[in-house]
Amino acid sequence: MTTSKKMLTREEELLLQDFSRKISRKAMIMFYGIALVVSIVPLWLYLRIYQLELESYWILFIIGSLVNTWLVAFGYNNVKFVLKHKIAQKREDAVAKEVLQSLSGQQQSMNKKEKDERILWKKNVVADFEATTYSIFYNNAIFYTMVILGSFYVFRSFSPTLNYLLSVVGSGAVVALLSTGSK
């Protein structure tokens, strides 16, 4: 029996890329940049309210912020992946209608395959954008809620340094954990 390897066409590779977990370099930089800002904001709480000295605890703040940045960015990526396909299914009819209206003058010269490719491309662009923005909003809301609850209520009797580690890094871990769900 002979086995032949099938080479994927360029269109098939692009389609598979849209459904993979791998994110683009641009999205990765955006996720890590936003996650870094989100991770640094709670430092104000510990520098001003708990009156921790930046000079004394800078290594703790850097390590905590970097670990938390990775956890939150991980959460962004997971939630985006889960939501992208759900959003694409919900927006399919509206995007198809919009694309066909924008092509109204060109419809006679285009075949069905070209129309379907444009609709699929536009649907993926819309779903990617909406999933990205919702993922950032959703994870940030959970993270900041957990930081406030952990810092002021759950870990208030702990030392400020332990309070920082448990509430900030713990909140990042909760975000990462919740993002691994499939629904």
N, C-alpha and C positions, 0 to 999 in steps of 0.2 A: 504494500500500500504506500502510495506516495503522499506526502503532505506538502501542501503548497501554502506559503505564507501570503496572506492577503494584505496588501498595503492599503492603508486608509487614505481616502482622498482628503484634500485640504478642508473641504466643508465638513466632513465627518470629524476631523480633528478639532475644528472650531466648536462643533456641537458638543463633543465630549468634554472640551475644556470648560464650557459653560456649566456643565453638570458635575464637575470635579470639586473636591474640597480645597484644592490649591487656589490661593488668592493671588491676585496680581501684585507686583512689587509696589505699585502706587497705593493699593488698598492696604497692604501690609504697613507701609510707612504711615499712612493715615491712622490706622488702628493703633499702632504703637505710639504715635505722637499724641493722639487724644488720650490714650490710656496713661501716658506719662503725666499729662496735665491733670487728669482725674486723680492720679495717685499722689501728686504733690499738693493739691488743694487742702487735704486734711492736715498738712503740716502747720498751717495757720492756726488750727484748733489747738494743737499741742504747744506751739510757740507762744501764743497769746493767752489762751484760757488756762492751760495747765502750766504755763510759764517754764517750759523746758528751755534750756540754753542750747542754741544751735551749735556753738563751739564744742560743747561737751558731748552731744549726742549725734553729731553729723554722720558718723559711720552707720549708726542705727537707722537714721532717716534715709540714707542713700540705699542701704541694703533693703529696707522695708519698701521703699518706693520702687526699686527695680523689680523685686519679686512681685509686688502688687501690679506693676505695669504689665508684666508677662501674664499674670492670671486674668486681668481684665481684658487684655487683647485676645487671649485665648477664648474668653467668653464671647467677645464681639464676633470672632470668626465662627464659632459654633452656632450661635443664634442666627447669624446671617445665612449660613448654609441651610439650616432647617427652614427658615422663612422664605428663602428665595423661590423655591419651587411652589410653595403654597400661594405666594403672591402672584407668581407667573400664571398659575391656573385661574386665579380670580380675575386677573386683568386681561386675560386673553381676548375676550370678545370686544372690550373697549379699545384695546390697542389695535386689533384687526380693523375695526371700524375707522379709527383715526388714520391708520396707514392707508387704507383704501380711499378715504376722502382726500388725503394729500396726493395720492397718485391718480386722481380722477382724470387728468388730462393725458396721462401716460399709460392708462390701463389697456388700450388697444394694442400698444406695441410690446407689452410685457406678457410673458407666458405665466402660467399658474405657478411654476416652480420659483420664478423670480419674486413673485408676489409673496409666496409663502416664506421665502428666505428673508425678505424684508420684514415681514410680520414677526417672524421668529427672532430676528436680530433686535427689533424694537421692543419686543416683549421681554427679552433677556436684559436689555438696558434698563427698562422701567423696573423690572423685578429686582435687579441688582441694586439700583439706587434706593428703592423703598426698603429693601431688606437691610441695607447698610445703615440708613438713618434710624430705622426702628430698633435695630440691634444696639446701636450706640445709646439711644434714649432709654431703652428698657434696662440695659445693664447698668447705666449710670444711676438710674432711679433706684434700683435694688442696692447698688453699692453705697450710695450716700445715705439711704435709709438705714442700712445695716451699720454704717460707721457711726451715725448719730445715736442709734439705739445702743450699740455696743459701748461707745465711749461714755455716754452720760448715764446709762441705766445698768447695763449688764456688768461692765468691768469698772465701775466708778470707784470701788473700794480697793482696786489694785494700784500698784505704783504707776506713775504716768508712763514710764517706759514700757512696762508690761501691758498697760492699757493700750498704748499705741500699737504694739505688735499684734495683740489679740484682736483689737477692733479693726484696724486697717488691713492687715494681711489676712485676718480671718474673714473679713467682708469680701476681699478679693477671691479668697478660696470658695466662699459660698457662691459668688457670681460664676466662677468657673465650674463649680459642681452643678449648679442649676442649668447651665448652658449645655450640659451633656445629654439632657433629656431629648427625646425625639418628638415631643408634642408641643 
